[in-house]
């Protein structure tokens, strides 16, 4: 198993979504790879942060260990308290003791009382999922989108999966923060047909305050991706009070104009949604935005449209939301949708 990981013949996937329409051209199958080096407070996929498989716990669905208890019997670390029980219900996992074997999940007869966030799959197993939707790709110009987490955490697996798609004529998109080495960037993107990336804040100091890492490597890699001729969409998750000030947006617009030569298909400004709260709770994690008051739509939607107009002053192909196609055949009118 360790050798498969090193050679990229297997990887850890925490979710797959079929018939997605905002993750690249056409109808797509999105495969989410586990592990991410950033810690964005607004992240709605906390199950993608840790590189290991994790157990999500939903106590309301537990039928009671006195009636069942199969998870405790299956867990090799139960005697060490890996599974937390209160009032006859499984209420949590001791993440310091858990070995990520997922035996408790497999033993649980209840409806998702224990849920596996992350399963190891081979390239062929992942391709079987992708191939299942091939008829939709051929009719719509869609294909596979690799997302995360962060794709480059599992770069060898990602590259092999993209190669398999290329060999079978399946269009492949990578959705990534681009926080990786230049060697890894070129290894993976050299096998891709399309790129979706994002700029969370243009200032490197503020970016590090928000995400835990500077954006210098990210912006440098973004420039390299455009130089490689990869069709690219840049997204900006616009979060009021964090990065929605005009100074930041103008700085971002200048970077796209001057460093990327405006050679991107589209710049999408996305509204913040307070999503994933149940997943944080199931994983025993605190949600950093739990007390954040989301502005009403009548406030954030005009702001998003204004910021898009600001970016257009620099020649950026900016739109509010993801509903506007980037073929150039449609105008920027339309509703503001989340990604």
C-alpha positions as CSV (number, residue, x, y, z in Angstrom):
1,X,0.0,0.0,0.0
2,X,2.8,2.4,0.8
3,X,4.5,1.7,-2.5
4,X,1.2,2.4,-4.3
5,X,1.0,5.8,-2.5
6,X,4.6,6.7,-3.5
7,X,4.1,5.8,-7.1
8,X,0.7,7.4,-7.3
9,X,-1.1,4.2,-8.2
10,X,-3.6,4.9,-5.4
11,X,-4.9,7.9,-3.6
12,X,-7.4,9.0,-1.0
13,X,-10.7,10.4,-2.4
14,X,-13.2,11.9,0.0
15,X,-16.1,12.6,-2.4
16,X,-17.3,12.3,-6.0
17,X,-20.0,14.4,-7.5
18,X,-21.7,13.6,-10.8
19,X,-23.3,16.0,-13.3
20,X,-21.6,19.1,-12.0
21,X,-21.8,22.2,-14.3
22,X,-19.7,24.8,-12.5
23,X,-16.4,22.9,-12.4
24,X,-15.3,23.4,-15.9
25,X,-16.8,23.2,-19.4
26,X,-19.8,20.9,-20.0
27,X,-21.2,18.3,-17.7
28,X,-18.5,16.9,-15.4
29,X,-17.7,14.4,-12.7
30,X,-15.8,16.0,-9.9
31,X,-13.4,13.9,-7.8
32,X,-12.2,15.4,-4.5
33,X,-8.7,14.5,-3.2
34,X,-7.9,14.6,0.5
35,X,-5.4,17.0,2.1
36,X,-4.8,20.7,1.9
37,X,-2.0,23.0,3.1
38,X,-4.2,26.0,3.5
39,X,-6.6,26.7,6.4
40,X,-9.1,29.2,5.0
41,X,-11.6,30.2,7.7
42,X,-14.5,30.1,5.2
43,X,-13.7,26.6,3.9
44,X,-16.9,24.5,3.4
45,X,-15.1,21.2,2.9
46,X,-13.3,20.5,6.3
47,X,-13.3,16.8,5.4
48,X,-10.8,17.6,2.7
49,X,-8.2,19.3,5.0
50,X,-6.5,16.3,6.7
51,X,-4.7,14.0,4.2
52,X,-5.9,10.8,6.1
53,X,-9.3,9.1,5.9
54,X,-11.5,10.4,8.8
55,X,-14.7,9.2,10.5
56,X,-17.6,11.6,10.7
57,X,-19.9,11.0,13.6
58,X,-23.7,11.7,13.6
59,X,-25.0,10.9,17.1
60,X,-28.6,11.4,16.2
61,X,-28.4,8.5,13.8
62,X,-26.8,6.1,16.3
63,X,-29.3,3.4,17.4
64,X,-27.4,2.9,20.7
65,X,-24.3,0.8,21.6
66,X,-26.3,-1.4,24.0
67,X,-28.5,-2.5,21.1
68,X,-25.7,-2.6,18.6
69,X,-22.1,-1.9,19.6
70,X,-20.6,-3.3,16.3
71,X,-18.4,-0.3,15.9
72,X,-16.8,-0.9,19.3
73,X,-16.2,-4.6,18.5
74,X,-14.7,-3.7,15.2
75,X,-12.4,-0.9,16.4
76,X,-8.8,-2.1,17.1
77,X,-8.3,0.8,19.4
78,X,-11.6,0.7,21.3
79,X,-9.9,-0.2,24.6
80,X,-7.9,3.1,24.3
81,X,-11.0,5.1,23.9
82,X,-10.9,5.7,20.2
83,X,-14.7,5.8,20.0
84,X,-16.4,8.1,22.5
85,X,-19.7,7.0,23.9
86,X,-22.2,9.2,26.0
87,X,-25.6,8.2,27.1
88,X,-25.4,5.0,25.0
89,X,-24.7,6.9,21.8
90,X,-21.5,7.2,19.8
91,X,-20.7,10.9,20.0
92,X,-17.2,11.3,18.7
93,X,-13.8,9.9,17.8
94,X,-10.5,10.5,19.6
95,X,-8.5,11.7,16.6
96,X,-5.3,11.1,18.5
97,X,-6.0,7.4,19.0
98,X,-7.9,6.6,15.8
99,X,-5.8,4.8,13.1
100,X,-8.1,5.7,10.2
101,X,-8.8,2.0,9.5
102,X,-12.5,2.8,9.0
103,X,-13.5,-0.6,10.4
104,X,-16.1,1.1,12.7
105,X,-17.7,2.7,9.6
106,X,-17.9,-0.6,7.8
107,X,-19.4,-2.4,10.8
108,X,-22.1,0.3,11.6
109,X,-25.5,-0.9,10.5
110,X,-27.2,2.4,11.0
111,X,-27.8,4.9,8.3
112,X,-24.6,7.0,8.2
113,X,-24.2,7.2,12.0
114,X,-20.6,6.8,11.1
115,X,-19.5,8.1,7.8
116,X,-16.1,7.6,6.0
117,X,-14.6,10.9,4.8
118,X,-11.9,9.5,2.5
119,X,-11.3,6.1,1.0
120,X,-8.2,4.8,-0.8
121,X,-8.8,4.1,-4.5
122,X,-6.6,2.9,-7.3
123,X,-6.3,4.8,-10.5
124,X,-8.5,2.2,-12.2
125,X,-11.2,2.4,-9.5
126,X,-11.3,6.1,-9.9
127,X,-11.4,5.8,-13.7
128,X,-14.4,3.5,-13.4
129,X,-16.3,6.3,-11.7
130,X,-15.3,8.8,-14.3
131,X,-16.1,6.5,-17.3
132,X,-19.6,5.9,-16.0
133,X,-20.6,9.4,-17.2
134,X,-18.7,9.3,-20.5
135,X,-21.9,9.7,-22.6
136,X,-22.6,13.0,-20.9
137,X,-19.0,14.3,-21.5
138,X,-19.3,13.5,-25.2
139,X,-22.6,15.4,-25.6
140,X,-21.6,18.4,-23.5
141,X,-17.9,18.8,-23.9
142,X,-17.4,17.9,-20.2
143,X,-15.1,15.5,-18.4
144,X,-13.3,14.9,-15.1
145,X,-12.5,17.7,-12.7
146,X,-10.0,17.0,-9.9
147,X,-10.6,19.1,-6.8
148,X,-9.9,18.9,-3.1
149,X,-8.7,19.6,-0.5
150,X,-5.8,20.3,-2.7
151,X,-4.9,18.2,-5.7
152,X,-1.2,18.7,-5.5
153,X,-1.0,17.1,-2.0
154,X,-1.5,13.8,-3.9
155,X,0.4,15.0,-7.0
156,X,1.6,11.6,-8.2
157,X,-1.9,10.1,-8.1
158,X,-3.4,13.2,-9.7
159,X,-0.9,13.0,-12.6
160,X,-1.6,9.3,-13.1
161,X,-5.4,9.9,-13.1
162,X,-5.0,12.7,-15.6
163,X,-2.8,10.6,-17.8
164,X,-5.4,7.9,-17.8
165,X,-8.1,10.4,-18.9
166,X,-5.8,11.6,-21.7
167,X,-5.3,8.1,-22.9
168,X,-9.0,7.6,-23.1
169,X,-9.8,11.0,-24.7
170,X,-11.6,12.4,-21.6
171,X,-11.2,16.1,-21.0
172,X,-9.6,16.8,-17.6
173,X,-9.7,19.9,-15.4
174,X,-7.7,20.6,-12.3
175,X,-9.2,22.9,-9.5
176,X,-6.3,24.0,-7.3
177,X,-4.9,26.7,-5.1
178,X,-1.5,26.1,-6.9
179,X,0.4,26.0,-3.6
180,X,3.1,23.6,-4.6
181,X,6.6,23.4,-6.0
182,X,7.2,24.3,-9.7
183,X,8.3,20.7,-10.5
184,X,5.0,19.3,-9.1
185,X,3.0,22.1,-10.8
186,X,4.4,21.2,-14.2
187,X,4.2,17.5,-13.6
188,X,0.4,17.6,-13.0
189,X,-0.7,20.5,-15.2
190,X,1.3,19.0,-18.1
191,X,-1.4,16.3,-18.1
192,X,-4.4,18.6,-17.7
193,X,-6.6,20.4,-20.3
194,X,-8.1,23.1,-18.1
195,X,-7.4,24.9,-14.8
196,X,-9.6,26.6,-12.2
197,X,-7.7,28.4,-9.5
198,X,-8.3,31.3,-7.0
199,X,-6.9,34.4,-5.5
200,X,-8.1,34.7,-1.9
201,X,-6.2,38.0,-1.2
202,X,-3.6,39.8,-3.2
203,X,-1.5,41.0,-0.2
204,X,0.9,38.2,0.8
205,X,0.9,39.2,4.5
206,X,-2.9,39.3,4.7
207,X,-3.1,36.1,2.7
208,X,-0.9,34.3,5.3
209,X,-3.0,35.8,8.1
210,X,-6.1,34.3,6.5
211,X,-4.9,31.0,5.2
212,X,-1.7,30.2,7.0
213,X,0.5,30.5,3.9
214,X,1.8,33.4,1.8
215,X,0.5,33.8,-1.8
216,X,3.9,34.3,-3.4
217,X,4.2,30.7,-4.6
218,X,0.6,30.6,-5.6
219,X,0.8,33.8,-7.8
220,X,4.1,32.6,-9.3
221,X,2.6,29.3,-10.2
222,X,-0.5,31.0,-11.6
223,X,1.7,32.9,-14.0
224,X,3.5,29.7,-15.0
225,X,0.2,27.9,-15.7
226,X,-0.9,30.7,-18.0
227,X,2.5,30.6,-19.8
228,X,1.9,26.9,-20.3
229,X,-1.1,27.8,-22.4
230,X,-3.6,26.2,-20.1
231,X,-7.1,27.6,-20.4
232,X,-7.7,29.1,-16.9
233,X,-10.5,30.5,-14.8
234,X,-9.6,32.6,-11.7
235,X,-12.1,32.7,-8.9
236,X,-12.2,35.1,-6.0
237,X,-14.3,34.0,-2.9
238,X,-15.6,37.4,-1.8
239,X,-16.0,37.4,2.0
240,X,-17.3,40.7,3.5
241,X,-14.8,42.0,6.1
242,X,-12.0,39.8,4.8
243,X,-11.3,40.6,1.2
244,X,-14.1,42.6,-0.3
245,X,-12.5,46.0,-0.1
246,X,-11.9,47.8,-3.3
247,X,-8.2,48.2,-2.6
248,X,-7.7,44.4,-2.6
249,X,-9.8,43.9,-5.7
250,X,-7.9,46.6,-7.6
251,X,-4.6,45.0,-6.6
252,X,-5.9,41.6,-7.8
253,X,-7.1,43.1,-11.0
254,X,-3.7,44.7,-11.7
255,X,-2.0,41.3,-11.1
256,X,-4.3,39.6,-13.6
257,X,-3.8,42.4,-16.1
258,X,0.0,42.9,-15.7
259,X,1.3,39.5,-14.6
260,X,-1.2,37.3,-16.4
261,X,-1.7,39.6,-19.4
262,X,-5.5,39.2,-18.9
263,X,-4.9,35.8,-20.6
264,X,-7.6,34.0,-18.5
265,X,-11.0,32.9,-19.8
266,X,-12.9,34.5,-16.9
267,X,-12.6,36.0,-13.4
268,X,-15.4,34.8,-11.2
269,X,-16.3,36.7,-8.0
270,X,-18.2,34.2,-5.8
271,X,-20.5,35.0,-2.8
272,X,-19.7,33.4,0.6
273,X,-22.0,30.8,1.8
274,X,-22.0,29.5,5.3
275,X,-21.8,25.8,4.3
276,X,-20.4,22.7,5.8
277,X,-21.3,23.4,9.4
278,X,-22.6,19.9,10.0
279,X,-19.4,18.4,8.7
280,X,-17.3,20.5,11.1
281,X,-19.4,19.2,13.9
282,X,-19.2,15.6,12.7
283,X,-15.4,15.8,12.6
284,X,-15.1,17.4,16.0
285,X,-13.8,20.6,14.5
286,X,-14.6,24.2,15.4
287,X,-16.0,26.2,12.5
288,X,-14.1,29.4,12.3
289,X,-17.0,31.3,10.7
290,X,-19.7,30.0,13.1
291,X,-20.4,33.5,14.5
292,X,-20.0,35.3,11.2
293,X,-23.0,37.3,10.2
294,X,-23.5,36.8,6.5
295,X,-24.7,40.1,4.9
296,X,-28.2,39.9,3.3
297,X,-28.4,39.3,-0.4
298,X,-29.5,42.9,-1.1
299,X,-26.1,43.9,0.3
300,X,-23.6,41.4,-1.1
301,X,-25.0,41.0,-4.6
302,X,-24.7,44.7,-5.5
303,X,-21.2,44.7,-3.9
304,X,-20.2,41.7,-6.1
305,X,-21.4,43.3,-9.2
306,X,-19.6,46.5,-8.4
307,X,-16.4,44.7,-7.8
308,X,-16.7,42.9,-11.1
309,X,-17.1,46.3,-12.8
310,X,-14.0,47.6,-11.0
311,X,-12.0,44.6,-12.4
312,X,-13.3,45.3,-15.9
313,X,-11.6,48.7,-15.7
314,X,-8.3,46.7,-15.9
315,X,-9.5,44.6,-18.8
316,X,-10.3,41.6,-16.6
317,X,-13.0,39.3,-18.0
318,X,-14.8,39.6,-14.6
319,X,-18.3,38.3,-13.8
320,X,-20.3,38.0,-10.6
321,X,-21.0,34.3,-9.9
322,X,-20.5,31.2,-12.1
323,X,-23.7,31.3,-14.2
324,X,-22.1,33.2,-17.1
325,X,-20.4,31.0,-19.6
326,X,-16.9,31.9,-20.7
327,X,-17.2,31.2,-24.4
328,X,-17.8,34.9,-25.1
329,X,-21.2,34.1,-26.6
330,X,-23.2,35.4,-23.7
331,X,-23.3,38.7,-21.9
332,X,-22.5,39.2,-18.3
333,X,-26.2,39.5,-17.3
334,X,-27.7,36.9,-15.1
335,X,-28.1,35.7,-11.6
336,X,-25.2,35.4,-9.1
337,X,-24.7,31.8,-8.2
338,X,-22.3,30.1,-5.9
339,X,-19.7,27.7,-7.3
